Amino acid sequence: MTAQFPTEQSQSGEFHRQEDAFREWVSNDGSTPYPAAADRYHLYVSLACPWASRTIILRKLKGLEEAIGMTIVDPIRDERGWAFRDPSGKIPPGASFESTDPINGFHFLSEAYGATDPSFDERVTVPVFWDKQTKRIVNNCEDDICRMFNDVFNEFAKNKGVDFFPKDIEAEHAKVADFLHDNVNNGVYRAGFATRQRPYEIACRRLFEALDQLEDRLSKTRHLFGNRIVEADWRLFCTLVRFDVVYHGHFKCNLRRIVDYSNLQGFLTDLYQQPGIADTVNFDHIKRHYYMTHTQINPTRIVPIGPVIDFTRPHGRDKF
């Protein structure tokens, strides 16, 4: 079986995600070449990608829309990578198109990578945090970008009092974030991109063991850390909101659905109903990206019409 991303596949059939290539930091103390400033940086994202979605959410909840611009790529990624074309689906991959990138006029996100490092030859990923002044990528790691939005850009945020990385739970928060990344966020990909039976089963069972633990944790508290919402909650949300729509079927993570977990589904619905969050979730982009881009998994490129999930229903989490 051919792997979706051959360079990230082991001979035994396991998916090993590549490392983020650009990890420079914006600072507000002069310690890096990139000072915090309004209207200097730009965020390139996909609404389909859970890693990029977390940066979109923190940008919105911190109130940084006016300080940091954002451009959304087309959800369909072909052999040329993420494209700056009309994301409506009216322009088929391979056809000529006008760029929707207002900053550089790029047609493909790979041009941003090439402008930053001409020797870059790995998979081009989102999100990308771009410096308009030096015309290069500062960072393509969602963990770093979220931290910078929370901390160094706080002086430009409308919601300065919102803190998604509270100091009093810093160590435990980091531990939970690592658990979520290894077992849930990346866990669905380790199952979905496995090319042999045993690695798939190991990854899938590990994923559902983690979901069972989270279901138990959320039976005692509204969010992962009591009644406040922190970055780890949004980290989990970005995977859960895609789970029944794509991971359950497309990635064969089908021991259970999230709707089969009363607490996880309530938690997911609660966060979805937070002000502004529904605007960051686009199920059309999500489904078209996964089912039409991963041709090694879904060679027909047929996009399913379901499932029907009602995120407007009462979540019941206010009982905590």
C-alpha positions in Angstrom: 0.0 0.0 0.0 1.3 3.4 -0.9 1.6 5.9 1.9 -0.1 9.3 1.7 3.1 10.9 2.8 6.0 8.5 1.9 8.7 10.5 3.6 6.8 10.3 6.9 6.2 6.6 6.8 8.3 3.9 8.5 9.0 0.6 6.8 6.7 -1.1 9.4 3.8 1.1 8.3 3.8 3.7 11.0 3.2 7.4 10.4 5.8 9.7 11.8 4.9 13.4 11.5 7.7 15.7 10.3 9.1 18.3 12.6 8.1 21.9 12.2 10.8 23.7 10.1 10.5 27.3 11.4 10.6 28.0 15.1 11.6 31.6 15.5 9.8 33.8 18.0 8.3 37.3 18.1 9.3 39.1 21.2 8.4 42.3 23.0 11.7 42.7 24.8 14.1 42.9 21.9 15.5 39.4 22.5 14.6 38.3 18.9 14.8 39.9 15.4 11.0 40.0 15.3 9.5 42.6 17.6 5.8 42.4 18.5 3.9 45.0 16.4 0.4 45.5 15.0 -0.1 44.9 11.3 3.4 43.5 10.7 2.6 39.8 10.7 0.1 37.7 8.8 -1.4 34.3 9.4 -1.9 31.8 6.6 -4.3 29.0 7.6 -6.7 26.3 6.4 -10.1 25.9 8.0 -9.8 22.2 7.4 -6.6 21.7 9.4 -7.0 21.2 13.2 -3.5 22.5 13.9 -4.2 25.7 12.0 -7.7 26.0 13.6 -6.3 26.3 17.1 -4.4 29.5 16.0 -7.5 30.9 14.4 -9.4 30.3 17.6 -6.8 32.0 19.8 -6.5 34.9 17.4 -10.3 35.4 17.6 -10.7 34.9 21.4 -7.8 37.2 22.2 -9.3 39.9 19.9 -6.3 40.1 17.6 -8.1 40.3 14.2 -7.2 43.9 13.6 -3.5 43.4 14.7 -2.8 40.2 12.7 -4.3 39.7 9.3 -5.3 36.2 8.1 -5.7 34.5 4.7 -7.5 31.1 4.3 -6.2 28.7 1.7 -8.3 26.5 -0.5 -9.2 23.2 1.3 -8.2 21.0 -1.6 -4.4 20.3 -1.6 -3.0 18.6 -4.6 0.6 17.7 -5.6 1.5 21.4 -5.6 0.3 21.8 -2.0 -2.0 24.4 -0.4 -3.2 26.9 -2.9 -4.4 30.5 -2.7 -7.5 30.1 -4.9 -11.2 30.7 -4.4 -12.1 28.1 -1.7 -15.7 27.6 -3.0 -14.7 24.6 -5.1 -15.7 26.2 -8.3 -12.1 26.1 -9.6 -10.9 22.5 -10.0 -7.3 21.6 -9.0 -5.0 22.0 -12.0 -6.9 24.8 -13.6 -5.4 28.3 -13.7 -6.6 30.7 -11.0 -6.1 34.2 -9.6 -4.3 34.4 -6.3 -6.4 35.2 -3.2 -3.2 36.1 -1.2 -3.5 39.8 -0.5 0.0 40.1 1.0 2.4 38.5 -1.5 0.2 37.4 -4.4 1.5 33.9 -3.9 -0.4 31.2 -5.8 0.8 28.4 -3.5 1.9 28.4 0.1 5.1 26.6 -1.0 6.2 30.0 -2.3 6.3 31.3 1.2 8.5 28.3 2.2 10.8 28.8 -0.8 11.1 32.5 0.0 12.2 31.7 3.5 14.4 28.7 2.7 15.1 27.9 -0.9 16.4 24.5 0.0 13.2 23.4 1.8 11.9 20.2 0.2 9.6 18.7 2.9 5.8 18.8 3.2 4.3 22.3 3.3 2.0 22.7 6.2 -0.3 25.2 7.9 -0.4 27.4 9.9 2.3 29.8 8.7 3.1 33.0 10.6 4.6 35.4 8.1 6.6 38.6 8.6 5.6 41.2 6.1 8.7 43.3 6.7 11.4 40.7 6.3 9.2 38.7 3.9 9.8 35.4 5.5 8.2 32.8 7.7 8.7 33.4 11.4 7.1 30.2 12.6 5.0 27.3 11.3 4.4 25.6 14.7 0.9 26.1 16.0 2.0 25.6 19.6 4.4 28.5 19.3 2.0 30.7 17.5 -0.7 30.2 20.1 1.7 31.0 22.9 2.8 34.2 21.1 -0.8 35.3 20.5 -1.5 34.8 24.2 1.7 36.4 25.6 3.8 38.8 23.4 0.8 40.1 21.4 -1.3 40.8 24.4 -0.7 44.5 24.3 -2.5 44.6 20.9 -5.3 42.3 22.0 -8.8 43.5 22.7 -9.3 40.9 25.3 -6.1 41.4 27.4 -7.5 39.7 30.4 -8.1 36.4 28.7 -5.2 34.0 29.5 -5.1 30.5 27.9 -1.8 29.5 29.6 -2.4 30.3 33.3 0.8 30.2 35.4 -0.8 28.4 38.4 -1.5 25.3 36.3 1.5 25.6 34.0 3.1 22.2 34.7 -0.1 20.2 34.7 -1.3 22.1 31.6 1.9 21.1 29.7 1.5 17.5 30.8 -2.2 17.4 29.5 -1.2 19.1 26.3 1.5 16.5 25.6 -1.0 13.7 26.4 -3.5 15.2 24.0 -1.0 15.7 21.2 0.5 12.2 21.4 -2.7 10.2 21.9 -5.5 12.3 20.4 -4.5 15.1 18.1 -1.8 13.1 16.3 -3.3 9.8 17.4 -6.1 10.1 14.7 -3.4 10.6 12.1 -1.3 7.7 13.3 -4.3 5.5 12.8 -5.5 7.0 9.6 -2.1 7.1 7.8 -0.9 3.7 9.0 -0.2 1.4 6.0 -0.3 -1.9 7.9 -2.8 -3.5 10.1 -0.8 -3.8 13.4 0.3 -0.1 13.5 -3.2 1.0 12.8 -4.7 -1.2 15.5 -2.1 0.0 18.1 -2.7 3.6 17.3 -6.5 3.3 17.2 -6.7 1.4 20.5 -4.4 4.0 22.1 -6.6 6.8 20.8 -9.8 5.3 22.3 -8.0 4.5 25.6 -7.2 8.3 25.8 -10.8 9.2 24.9 -12.1 7.0 27.7 -9.8 8.7 30.2 -10.9 12.1 29.0 -14.6 11.0 29.2 -13.9 10.1 32.8 -12.1 13.4 33.6 -14.9 15.4 32.0 -17.5 13.6 34.2 -16.2 15.6 37.1 -15.5 19.0 35.7 -17.0 21.3 33.0 -13.6 21.8 31.2 -10.3 20.1 31.5 -9.2 22.4 34.3 -12.4 23.3 36.2 -14.7 26.0 35.0 -12.1 28.0 33.0 -11.2 27.4 29.4 -7.5 27.0 28.7 -5.5 26.2 25.6 -5.7 22.5 26.2 -9.5 22.7 25.9 -9.2 24.2 22.4 -6.5 21.6 21.5 -9.0 18.9 22.3 -11.9 20.7 20.7 -10.1 20.9 17.3 -9.8 17.2 17.1 -13.3 16.4 18.6 -15.2 18.7 16.2 -13.7 16.8 13.2 -14.0 13.3 14.7 -17.4 12.1 13.8 -17.3 14.0 10.5 -14.0 12.6 9.1 -11.8 10.7 11.6 -14.5 8.1 12.4 -15.0 7.0 8.8 -12.1 8.3 6.7 -9.4 7.4 9.3 -11.1 4.3 10.5 -11.2 5.5 14.1 -14.5 3.7 14.5 -14.7 1.9 17.8 -17.0 4.7 19.0 -18.2 8.1 17.9 -17.9 11.2 20.0 -21.7 11.4 20.2 -21.4 8.0 22.0 -19.6 9.7 24.8 -22.0 11.9 26.9 -19.3 14.0 28.5 -17.0 14.5 25.5 -20.0 15.4 23.3 -21.3 17.8 25.9 -17.9 19.3 26.3 -17.6 19.7 22.5 -21.0 21.3 22.1 -20.3 23.6 25.0 -17.1 24.9 23.4 -18.7 25.1 19.9 -21.4 27.4 21.4 -18.8 29.8 22.9 -19.2 33.2 21.2 -17.4 33.3 17.8 -16.3 29.7 17.7 -18.9 28.5 15.2 -17.4 31.0 12.8 -14.1 29.2 12.9 -15.6 25.8 12.0 -16.3 25.0 8.4 -17.5 21.4 7.8 -17.5 21.9 4.0 -13.8 22.7 4.1 -13.1 19.9 6.5 -14.9 17.2 4.5 -13.7 18.3 1.1 -10.1 18.5 2.3 -9.9 15.1 3.9 -11.9 13.1 1.4 -10.6 14.8 -1.7 -7.0 15.3 -0.7 -6.1 11.9 0.8 -6.4 10.0 -2.5 -4.4 7.1 -1.2 -7.1 6.5 1.4 -10.1 7.7 -0.6 -9.2 7.2 -4.3 -12.8 7.9 -5.5 -12.7 11.4 -3.9 -16.4 11.0 -3.0 -17.3 13.3 -0.1 -20.0 11.9 2.2 -23.1 14.0 2.7 -23.3 13.2 6.5 -23.2 12.9 9.4 -25.9 15.2 10.7 -24.7 16.6 14.1 -26.7 19.3 16.0 -24.3 21.6 17.9 -27.2 23.9 18.9 -28.7 21.4 21.4 -28.4 22.1 25.1 -25.0 20.7 26.3 -25.8 20.3 30.0 -22.3 21.3 31.1 -23.5 24.2 33.2 -24.4 21.7 35.9 -20.8 22.0 37.0 
